[in-house]
Amino acid sequence: MEFKLIALTLALFLTACGAAAPAVTPAPETHESAPAAEEPAAPPAEEEEEGVMMLRIDVNDHVLYAELADNSSVSALTEQLEKGPVTLELEDYGNFEKSGPLPFTLPENNEQLTTAAGDVILYQGKTLALYYDVNRWSLTRLGRLTDVNDLKSILGEGDVTVTLSLEEVK
């Protein structure tokens, strides 16, 4: 009997030592109040829609917007317009465009183009042209107007003053 008691004690001892159960340490007893419940997280702020940077053209009490092309000419123009608006005097040329000198020179990215109403074009790095009809020449596209309805009447007859600026449009 004594042998059985020793064997049983030994078996219990070995089982307890070999157990894989994690030790649980009781939390120290404190007399502080329980921490306040966390306030619910604020709902995520609605992400503001990013707008698209566009060329704004103010002409004869109208505002026109042009989507900008992706070239070094547009990068240089954007850099100039970030300094502030630029006002230009445009003359009618060939009964298909209004064009006038820029107060700065831009790099050229010429390619053979057939223009259409609404094209904003750079000619020889220093002339800006707004097309209201078709032409074919080696030119640099700066952008294209988003709305060409009544463009010829908006530009009017003869010379016209335009102001160019940048605007983020959503």
Buried (B, 14 or more C-beta within 10 A) or exposed (E): EEEEEEEEEEEEEEEEEEEEEEEEEEEEEEEEEEEEEEEEEEEEEEEEEEEEBBBBBBBEEBEBBBBBBEBEBBEBBBEBBEEEEBEBEBEBBEEBBBBBBBEEEBBBBBEEBEBBBBBBBBBEBEBBBBBBBEBEEEBBBBBBBEEBEEBBEBBEEEEBEBEBBBEEEE
